[in-house]
Amino acid sequence: MKLSQPQVAVLNAASATDATPIDRLAEEAGLKPETATRAAFELRDDGLLDVEESESTEYELTDEGRDYVDAGLPEVRLYRAAVEAGAADEPVQMGRVIGAADLDGPEVDIALANFGRKGYGGIDSGELSAEGDADAESDPEAVALAGFAADDADDAPGAGPADVGDDVLDQLVSRNLLDRHERTVRTVTLTDAGVTALMEGVETAETVDRLTPELLTSGEWREVEFTEYNVEADAPDVRSGKTHVLRQTAERVKDVLVGMGFQEMEGPHADADFWINDCLFMPQDHPARTHWDRFALDVPPIEDLPADLVDRVERAHREGVGPDGDGYHSPWSEDFARAIALRGHTTSLSMRYLSGTEVGELEPPQRYFSLEKVYRNDTLDSTHLLEFFQIEGWVMAENLSVRDLMGTFVEFYEQFGITDVQFKPHYNPYTEPSFELFGRHPTTGELIEIGNSGMFRDEVLEPLGVEHDVMAWGLALERLAMLTTGAEDIRDLHGTLADLEFLRGAEVTY
C-alpha cells in the first residue's frame, strides 16, 4: 500500500490499544499539528484509523496576570494599604492610600473598580474606608492566579486548578488576566485494517500539495499524484491586527454623514470656557460648570477671543435677547470665560464655526459635523465613561422645524439598521424645543439614551450673528456601537476593562 509521507508517519506513530492525542502524535511523527490532523482524517476515511473528538477548555495566564501573581492584585494592595492607614477605624483620604499602595496609572482605576465589588470597603467624597473583617489574603481571584502560575511552569496552557469556580474564571478572563482557549481534542487509534496494513507494509508515495509554475511549464503535473485537500483539518489560530470596532463605527458614521451632504469640523480638545459653555447660553453658575463636572486646566487663559462677540455673549447672559429676553441675572466673569478646560462636548466647535471664526461667515444652507473626543467627570457605569466620542452635527437653513430634525435622525440611524428610534422632550439651556433620543438594545431590549438635540435658541444664535434657523445634536458614538455590536457594557468597547475576546470577534452591522 502506498500512502503519503505524513500518512505513513501518523500510521506508524498511532497505537492499536491506546488513544493518542493528535498533538502528541504529531510531535512523535515530526509533523506540524495541522499536517498530522489532515493525515489522520485521510487515514480515517480509508478505514485505517479511528478519530474521536472531545471539547476542552484551557486557560493561560496573560502578561498582566503574571505581573499580579508577583505584585498582588491592585485591589488587594489597596485594601492592605487602607488597613495599615487606619481606614478600618475611620475614613482616610483616598490619595494617601493610593500612594501607600504603590498603584500607578491604570492600576488605580482597576483597584477602585474592584475594591467595592469585593466588599473590601467603600469610597465617599474622596475618602476611603476599609471593611475590617474582609479576608483579602484569601482573595479567590488572587488564589486562582497563583494556582495557574504553579500549574503553568512549563509555559503551556492547561485546565488550571480544579477547585476554581466558573464565576472566578469568568471574572479573570473579563479582566484580561487569563486567556480562555476553547479547543477540540482529537485522539486516534489504529483500526484492525490499519494494523493489517502496517503488518503487510506501507510505502511512501510521491505526492505534491500544490501546483507550482515548474510543474506547469514542465508538464509534470499530468503525472504526479496530488494530496487531497481536507476541509475538516485544523488550521493554526492566527490573530492578526484589525480595525477596532469603535473605529469601524466612526468611519461608517463619517461615510454616512458625508453622504448626507455634511462637511467635517475640527478644533481643540482644550478650549476656552467661552466657546464650550458661554456661547451656548449656559450660565456661569450652572452645576455642570463646576469643578465637580468639568476638567479645568491649570494653564494661562486664552487671550484671542473676538472682543465684539464676547460683549454680545455677555449681554445675552445679563439682559437676554429680544423684547421678551430677560437674561440670567447671575454673575458673569470674562476671566472665567477665558479659562481653559477640556471640552465637555464638541458643541464648542459648532460655536466656532457658526460665529465665522473658523471658516468665515456662512450662508445657508450649511451642514457640518464632527466626530471627536469629549471629557466629563461622570461616574463610570455600563453607559458612561470619563472620555468618549461625540457625533456633533448641525444644519443651518430657512424655516427648519423639529420635524426636519427628527427626519434627519430617522435617515441617519436607518443606515445602521436601527429603525426603532424614540424621542423624549428635554430641557437644554441652549436649545428650544429639545429632546433626547433613545434606541433599543438588540440583546437586552432596554432603551438606551443615544443622543440629545434641539433647535438653537435666539440667545445662542443672535450673539453669533446667525439670522437663520439652526438644528443641532450631540450623539454618543459608543452607545451607537453598543446597538450595532450588541455590547451590553460600554466599558467592553474600550478602556482598562475592555473585553478583548469580544473586540476580536465583534463586527459593526448595518
Summary of the structure (lengths in Angstrom):
residues: 510
radius of gyration: 32.0
end to end distance: 55.1
largest distance: 107.6
contacts: 1507
relative contact order: 0.10
helix: 39%
strand: 22%
